[in-house]
Amino acid sequence: MNYSESYWEELRELAVSSDLSGMKGKSIVITGGSGLIGSSVVDILAAANRYQNANITIYLASLTEQELEQRFGTLYQEPFMKYVPYNALNPVKFDFRADFVIHAASNAHPAAYSAEPVETLLANVSGIKELLDYAKRVSAERVLYISSSEVYGRKEEIRPYEENDYGFVDILNPRACYPSGKRASETLCAAYYAEYGVETVIVRPGHIYGPAVTATDSRATAQFARDVLAGRDILMKSAGTQLRSYCYSLDCASAILTVLLKGKATEAYNISNRDSVVSIRQIAEAFAEASGQNVIFSSATDKEQKSFNMMDNSSLNAEKLEALGWYARYSLQEGVRRTIAIMKYQKSSSHNQ
């Protein structure tokens, strides 16, 4: 990724508003640091180092160093960025001590859930278990687990979910690998605190979108962004009536850092922009309107239908998070506009190199 000055300015403002003084001079290990959410957290921490002399050491736990170089570009050359070989399915053998741990490594899009249900579940449950053991061993200050709105399951009400609302999950459907893995991992976090005193906090993001999507990301918003970037009309494989909580990736990242530093131990916090609770069709229309394209419809294949989110309503109430002082900075329209603008900048920059 090539970082424009306007993007750095956004990151500077977020670093200041997130109040990262509690991390000054500390270290953090982030699994899945090249992913959409994890890399956005890294960007804000890098801005704190750049503009506030925060001196935060960032250990990037990832499958390969190449994916980090591709995501962060020249930023990866900074001395505070340190690569750690990591696979969420394997034992953790870190030879350093980190003050904070964020587990963001997981299959994170529908095609991956469908193709690798076993790995999806284990990357969450086994992955967080290994990190909790590591945190216990080195006496880390706090572990943050990135869960999902899918833990809530299905319910008939349209009311946004609060943190103590739980509905039905069909545990014999292989697609349940994702919500079931997230549910079990949350319980494991609470259990490690109760039995061993390992401080944990949990975030439950809604549907996150932003410019740092990969070519293989099958999430609807990732497909919408790639469509408009290529000058294509947006192709939807359903009527798009499902209600979702959307949040721009940098807003999600600032929420994660807020919970890491200010959240109450073992508690979960929804991440949702109160002004971006819309249907899938509405966000598709927002992408189309911002780019001058159209939204068209087609039937989904049987394979595609198997990967669909099982929840008609996954809207979230984020009042608990907002009580910590967090607020979303980007409206749906501004988040979509920024996503397209940054992706266009990346495309033009790569062509000029």
N, C-alpha and C positions, 0 to 999 in steps of 0.2 A: 504494500500500500504506500502511495505517495501522499505525504501530509501537506496540505495547503495551509497557508497562514490563517485563513478563515476557520479551518477546522481546528488548528491549534488554539485559536481564540475561544472557540466553543469549549474546548477541553479545559482551558484555563479558568473560565467562568464556572464550569462544573466542579473543578477541583476546589475552588474557593468556597462555593456554596455547600459542598459536601462536608466541610470542616474535617480534614484528615489529620489534624494535629495529633490525634491519638496514635497515628502510624509513623510519626516522624522518627527517623533513625531505626525503624523496625524492618522486619523482613516478612515476606508473604510467599507462599507457594500456591500457584493457581493451576489446577489440572484443566485440560481443555482450553488452554490459554489462547489458542489460535481460532477458536470458535466465535460465533457471532456475539454471544454474551460475554464470555471470558475475555476476549480481546478488547471489548469495549471497557471493561474494568481496568485492564492493563493500560489503555490509552489515558484514562483519567489519572491513574497513579503516576504515569510518565509525566503528565502535565504538572502534577504536584512537585515532582522532582525538578522539572525544568523551571517553573515559575516561583516556587515556594521553598526551594532548597530542602525538600522533605527528606532526602537521602533514604528513600525506601528501596530495599533490595527486592527484586521481583524474580522468583524462581518459576520458570515456565515449564511445567511438566507436560510433555507432549510426545506423541509417537515418533515424530521425526523433527530434526532441526530445520529441514527444508520448508515445512509448512509454516514455521515461525518466521523464517526469512521472507517467505512469500507474503505473509500477512503484514509484517511490520516494516519491511524494507530497511532503510538506513537506521530507523529507530532501534532495530535489533542489535546494532553495533554498540549501543550505549553500554557502559560498564555495569550498570545496575540491572541489565537484562541477562539472566543466566539460564541456559538450557539444561533441563533435567530429563533424561530418557524416562518415559512413563507409558505404561499400558494399564488401563483401569481393570483389566482382567488378571493382572499379575500381582505378586506381593510387592509391597513398597519397601525399597532399600535405600532411602535417602540417607546420604552421609553428612547432612547439614541440619541445623536447627532453624526452623522458621517460627516466627511469633504468631502468624496467622495462616490459616489454611482455607482455601475455597475449592470445593469440588464442583467443577463445571464440565467434567468430561462425561459424555454419554452420547449415544445415538440420539439425535435431536430433531429428526424429521421423519415423516410417515413412511417413506420408501425403506428407510433403514429399519424401522420397527418391524415392518412386514418381512423383510429379507433376513433379519437377524434377531428374532425375538429372544433367544437364549442369551446372546451377547448383550442385548439391550438391558435385560433384567439384571444380569450379573455385573455389568459395568457400574450400575448404581449400587446394588447391595454389597457386593464384594469390594467395590471401589471405595465406598465410604467406610466400610469396616476397616480396611487397611489404613486409611487416612486417620481414622479415630485412634487406632492402635499407635500410629506414628505420633499423633498429638499427645497421647498419654505418655509415650516414651520420652519425648523431649520437653514435656510440660509447656506446650504451646498455649498461648493466651485464649485462642478461640478458633473454632471450626465453623464455617458457614457452608451449609448444604443447599444447593440449588435444586429445588423440587419442581413442581409443576401444578398448574390449575387442574390438570387431569386427575389429581388425587381425589377430587370431590365426587367424581362419578356423575351419573345421571340423576336428575330430579325433575319434577314436573313444573316447579315454579320458575318464573322468569326473573325473580328477584336475584340480584347479584350475590354470589356466595360470600359469606363471612368465614372466618378462619375455623369455626367450629361446626360448619355445615358439611355433612358427608352423605353422599347418595350411593347408588348401586353401580358396581363394576362387575361385569361378567368375567369371573376369574378363569374360566375355561376357554375364553376366546384368546388366541395367541396375541392379538393386538393389545390385550391387557398387560403385556409384559412391561409396558412403559408406566402406566399408573400404578400397577401392583408393585413394581420395583421402587417407585418413588414412595409409596406408602410404607413399605417395609423399611426403607432407608431412613425415613423420618422417625419411625419407632426406634430404630437402632441408635440414632442420635440422642433421643430422650433417654434410652437405656444406659448409654455410656456416661451421660451426665449423672444419672441416678446412682449407678454402681461405682463409677470410677472418678466422678467429678470433672470429666472432660467437658468444658464449656462449649455448647453448640447453639447455633441459631439457624433458622430455616427460612428460605424465601420461596414463594410460590408465584413465579412469573405467569402472566397471561401469555398472549401471543406476541412475540417480540419480532420486530422487523427493523431493518437498517441496511446500510450499504455494504457491510462486511460479510456478504453471503457468498457461498461457494457455488461452483457450477453444478454440483450434485445435490444441493439443498432442494428437497421436494416440498417444502412448506409453501402454502398458497402465496403468501406475500413475496417469497423469494422468486417464485415463478412470475408473478405480476411484474416485479422489478426487472427481471431479465427480458420479459416480453417488451415492455415499453422502451427499454434501453436499445433493443434491436429494431425498434420501429414497428413492432407487431401489435395487432389488437390483442387484448387480454382474453385468453380462452379459459372459461370456467367449466368444470365438470359436474357442477350441481347448481341448484337454484340459488345457493349462497345465502339461505335464510338463517343459518346458524348464528347465534349471538356470541360474540367474542369480546374480550378485553384486549385491546391492542396497546402497545407501548413502544416508543422509539428506543433503539438499543442503548443510546447514551443515557436516557432517562432511567432505563432498567439498571444500568451499571451504577448510577449514582444512588439508586435505591438499595442496591446490594451493599454498597459501602456504608450507607446509613445504618442498615440493620447490623452489619458486622461490628460497628463501633457503638451503636446505641440500643440495639435490640435486647430484649430480655432473654436470658438463657433458656434454651429448650422451646422457645415459642416460635410460631410460624407467622409470617407476614406476607399478605398478598401484594403483588406488584401489578398495579393497574393505573392507567391514566383515566381519571373520571370523565374526561372529555373525549375519550376514544373508545367508548363501549358501543360498537356497531356490528352490523352483520358482515359476513364475508363479502357479500355482494357490494355493500357500501364502501368497504376499503378498496375493492377492485375498481369501483367507479372513481374513487379518489385518485388512484394511480392513473387511470385512464384520463381523467380531467386534467391532471397535472402535466400530461404529455401529449394531449391531443389525439389519443387513441380511442378505440371503442371497446366495449365488453361484449363478447360473444359467448354462446353456450354450446356445449356438446355433452353427450352421454359418457359417463365414466365406464371404463372396462371393469370386469369382475375383479381383476388384480388391484386396480386403483381403489375400488370400493372397500376392499379388505383393509386398506391402510388408513381409511378415514377415521378421524376423531369420533368417538362414540357419543359425544355430548352435544346435544342441540343447543344447550346454553352453558357457556363456561365464562360468563361475565363475573367479575370480581369486585368486591367492596374493599377499597384500600384505605379506609379511615384509620385503621390501626397503624399502618405505615405512616400516614400523614401526621399522626399524633407525635411521631418522632421528629417532625420538622421537615419531612421530605415533601416535595411537590414536583409534578411533572412540568418541565419547561417547554415541551414541544406539543403543539396541537397536532391532531391527525393530519391536517393539511400541510403544516410546516414540516412534520416528520417525513411525510411522503415526498415533499419537495426537496428536502435535504438528502434523502436517500437517492433520489434520481440524480440530483446535481453532483453528489460525491462520486457516484458510480460513473457518471459521464466524465468527470475529471480524471478518474483512474484510467478509464479507457483511452482518453486522449493523451494522457501522460505516458502510458505504455507504448502507444503508437509513435510518440516523439523520441523515445529512447533508442 
